[in-house]
Amino acid sequence: MLLLSGMRALKSGVRILVKCELYHDNFQNFKQYNIPKAQLVLVDIPYNVGRNFYASRPDWYVDGDNDNGRSDKAGKAAFNTDFNFNIAEFFHFCSRLLKKEPDKGEKDAPCMIVFCAFQQMPEIIKQAEKYGFKRYIPLVFCKNYSPQVLKSNMKIVGATEYALVLYRNKLPKFRNRDENGKGHMIFDWFEWKKDGKEIPKIHPSQKPVALLKRLIEIFTDPGDTVIDPCAGSCSSLLASRELGRNSYGFEICADFYNKAKEQMLKETKIES
């Protein structure tokens, strides 16, 4: 288990104590860790594409060169959990770890943001409803590149990612004001920009830290708790820490866990 805590200085000049905990374990074992209830669950769930993960990517070829023949990634999955992710167990976890709906007349309900494949959306919406998450807002993320370069001369290629904002009944906490207190509209699509070299590349489906920060800022306040039950590279925990949110993550793959602990979370220096 990695446990980090310290004072984080925010843009406003306020200093706030934040916690960051990463567990090398399955999220189903959450009871033994005494984790506080979250304002936001932010997660990139496995897409269940199995051995098709690299099918149209340069990674399938030696050194990314299509003329060099297939690499050892051809026909292989990116990670073991991409075969049998249990969506029902996931929503059971979220129903237990998200805060309860606020009382009548109060605002700022909790929510979850689930990155997923477009084809997964109907099943996710169906399963979420069984656990009380009856409402949703679809989000689209627009890239200026596509990983499907090997199919670019055959068909339209994908250059988007998708997510669902899921909540129970009341609209979730919503912070659409800038540093000057001015409100602005937030659209249901976001620009997707790659991380710079200062962010280590750990996971094949790693989400940009700047993008995660934007989502966290919209749905939480400093001092709130963010949980990622499928932490992967832990870019979500890094984003939360830098924004003064407490963060807790689970990662069952030892390789991703160790790299996240040694590289991703080490990058953030917290003043004691």
C-alpha positions in Angstrom: 0.0 0.0 0.0 1.2 3.5 -0.9 0.0 6.2 1.5 1.0 9.8 1.0 -0.2 12.9 2.8 0.8 16.5 3.2 -0.1 20.1 2.7 -1.1 21.2 -0.7 -1.1 24.9 -1.6 -4.0 25.8 -3.9 -4.2 28.7 -6.4 -6.2 30.7 -3.9 -3.3 30.6 -1.5 -5.2 28.3 0.9 -3.2 25.3 2.2 -5.1 22.1 2.6 -4.1 18.7 4.0 -4.6 16.0 1.4 -4.3 12.2 1.4 -3.4 9.9 -1.5 -3.6 6.2 -0.9 -3.1 3.5 -3.5 -3.8 -0.2 -2.7 -2.4 -3.2 -4.5 -5.7 -5.0 -4.3 -9.1 -5.5 -5.9 -11.7 -2.9 -5.1 -14.0 -5.6 -3.9 -11.8 -5.8 -0.8 -12.5 -2.2 0.1 -13.9 -2.9 3.6 -10.5 -3.5 5.2 -9.2 -0.1 4.2 -11.7 2.2 6.0 -12.0 4.6 3.0 -14.2 7.7 3.5 -17.2 8.1 1.2 -16.4 9.9 -2.0 -17.9 12.9 -3.7 -16.7 11.5 -7.0 -15.8 8.1 -8.4 -13.6 8.7 -11.4 -12.7 5.5 -13.3 -11.6 4.1 -16.7 -13.1 0.6 -16.7 -11.8 -2.2 -18.8 -13.4 -2.2 -22.3 -13.5 -6.0 -22.5 -11.9 -6.0 -26.0 -9.5 -8.7 -25.0 -7.0 -9.7 -27.7 -8.2 -7.0 -30.0 -6.7 -4.1 -28.1 -3.7 -3.6 -30.4 -5.5 -4.7 -33.6 -5.4 -1.4 -35.4 -2.5 0.3 -33.6 1.1 0.8 -34.6 2.0 -1.0 -31.4 1.2 -4.3 -33.2 4.4 -3.9 -35.3 8.1 -3.9 -34.3 9.1 -0.4 -33.3 5.7 0.9 -34.5 6.7 0.4 -38.2 4.1 -1.3 -40.3 6.9 -2.7 -42.6 8.7 -4.5 -39.8 6.2 -7.3 -39.2 4.2 -8.1 -36.1 5.6 -7.6 -32.7 5.0 -9.7 -29.6 1.9 -7.6 -28.9 0.0 -8.9 -31.9 -3.2 -10.7 -30.9 -2.6 -10.0 -27.2 -4.6 -8.1 -24.6 -3.2 -5.0 -23.0 -4.0 -6.3 -19.5 -5.5 -9.3 -17.9 -8.6 -7.6 -16.6 -9.8 -6.8 -20.1 -11.4 -10.2 -20.4 -13.8 -10.5 -17.5 -14.5 -7.2 -15.8 -17.6 -7.7 -13.6 -19.7 -4.6 -14.1 -22.2 -5.6 -11.4 -19.5 -5.9 -8.7 -18.2 -2.5 -9.8 -21.6 -0.8 -9.3 -22.0 -2.5 -6.0 -18.7 -0.9 -4.9 -19.8 2.5 -6.2 -23.2 2.3 -4.4 -21.4 1.7 -1.1 -18.5 4.1 -1.5 -20.2 7.2 -2.9 -21.8 9.6 -0.5 -25.5 9.5 0.1 -27.8 11.9 -1.7 -28.1 15.2 0.3 -31.2 15.9 2.3 -34.2 17.7 0.8 -33.4 21.2 -0.2 -29.7 20.6 -0.1 -27.5 20.5 -3.2 -24.1 19.0 -4.2 -25.0 15.4 -4.7 -22.2 12.9 -5.5 -21.7 11.2 -8.9 -19.3 9.0 -10.8 -17.6 9.5 -14.2 -17.1 6.2 -16.1 -14.8 6.2 -19.1 -16.0 3.4 -21.4 -16.3 2.2 -25.0 -19.2 3.6 -27.0 -20.6 0.0 -27.3 -20.5 -0.5 -23.5 -22.8 2.5 -22.8 -26.2 0.6 -23.0 -25.1 -2.1 -20.6 -23.5 0.4 -18.2 -26.7 2.5 -18.1 -28.7 -0.7 -17.5 -26.5 -2.0 -14.7 -26.2 1.4 -13.1 -29.9 1.8 -12.8 -30.1 -1.5 -10.9 -27.9 0.1 -8.2 -29.8 3.3 -8.0 -27.9 5.4 -10.5 -31.0 6.2 -12.6 -29.7 9.3 -14.4 -26.8 10.0 -16.7 -25.1 12.5 -18.9 -22.9 11.2 -21.8 -19.6 12.9 -22.5 -17.5 12.9 -25.6 -13.8 13.7 -25.8 -12.4 14.8 -29.2 -8.8 14.0 -30.2 -6.7 15.5 -33.1 -5.2 12.0 -33.7 -6.3 8.4 -33.9 -4.7 5.2 -32.7 -6.4 3.3 -35.6 -3.8 4.4 -38.2 -3.6 0.9 -39.7 -7.2 1.3 -40.9 -7.0 4.9 -42.2 -7.1 3.8 -45.8 -10.0 1.4 -45.3 -12.6 3.3 -43.2 -13.4 6.2 -41.0 -11.2 5.8 -37.9 -12.0 6.6 -34.3 -10.7 9.8 -32.8 -13.0 10.1 -29.8 -13.4 8.7 -26.3 -16.5 8.4 -24.3 -17.7 8.6 -20.7 -20.9 8.7 -18.7 -21.7 10.9 -15.7 -23.9 8.7 -13.5 -25.9 9.9 -10.6 -28.9 8.9 -8.5 -31.7 11.5 -8.6 -30.3 14.9 -7.7 -28.0 16.7 -10.0 -24.4 16.3 -8.9 -22.2 19.1 -7.5 -21.4 21.5 -10.4 -18.7 24.1 -10.3 -18.8 26.1 -13.5 -17.2 29.3 -12.3 -13.7 30.5 -13.1 -11.1 32.0 -10.7 -12.9 35.4 -11.0 -16.2 33.9 -10.0 -17.7 34.2 -13.5 -20.0 31.4 -14.6 -19.7 29.8 -18.0 -21.4 27.0 -19.9 -19.7 23.6 -19.9 -20.4 21.5 -23.0 -20.9 17.8 -23.2 -17.7 17.5 -25.2 -14.1 18.2 -24.2 -10.9 18.6 -26.1 -8.4 15.7 -25.6 -4.8 16.8 -25.4 -1.9 14.4 -24.8 0.2 14.8 -21.7 3.6 16.3 -22.0 6.8 14.5 -21.3 6.7 15.4 -17.7 3.9 12.8 -17.2 5.2 9.2 -17.4 3.5 6.9 -19.8 2.5 3.8 -17.7 -0.7 2.4 -19.0 -1.8 1.7 -22.6 -5.2 3.5 -22.1 -3.9 6.2 -19.8 -6.0 9.4 -19.6 -4.4 12.8 -19.8 -3.9 14.4 -16.4 -5.0 17.9 -17.5 -8.3 16.4 -18.8 -8.9 14.6 -15.5 -8.2 17.8 -13.6 -10.8 19.6 -15.6 -13.5 17.0 -14.7 -12.4 16.9 -11.1 -12.7 20.7 -10.9 -16.2 20.6 -12.3 -17.7 18.0 -9.9 -15.7 18.5 -6.6 -14.3 21.1 -4.3 -10.9 21.1 -2.5 -10.9 18.7 0.4 -13.5 16.4 -1.3 -12.7 12.7 -1.8 -12.1 11.1 -5.2 -11.9 7.3 -5.6 -10.6 5.3 -8.6 -11.4 1.6 -8.3 -9.4 0.7 -11.5 -6.5 3.1 -11.0 -4.1 1.8 -13.7 -1.4 4.5 -14.1 -2.9 6.6 -11.2 -3.2 9.7 -13.4 -6.5 10.3 -11.6 -4.8 10.2 -8.2 -2.1 12.6 -9.4 -4.7 15.0 -10.8 -6.7 14.8 -7.5 -3.6 15.5 -5.3 -2.5 18.5 -7.3 -6.0 20.0 -6.9 -6.1 19.4 -3.2 -8.6 16.5 -3.3 -8.1 13.4 -1.2 -7.7 10.3 -3.4 -7.9 6.6 -3.0 -7.2 4.0 -5.7 -7.1 0.3 -6.3 -4.9 -1.5 -8.8 -4.5 -5.3 -9.0 -1.7 -5.5 -11.6 1.6 -5.5 -9.8 3.4 -3.9 -12.8 1.0 -0.9 -13.0 0.9 -0.6 -9.2 4.7 -0.4 -8.9 5.2 2.0 -11.9 2.4 4.3 -10.6 4.0 4.3 -7.1 7.5 4.9 -8.3 6.9 7.2 -11.3 3.4 8.8 -11.5 2.8 9.6 -7.8 6.4 10.4 -7.1 6.2 13.2 -9.6 4.0 15.2 -7.3 5.8 16.9 -4.4 3.7 17.6 -1.4 5.0 20.1 1.2 5.0 18.6 4.7 
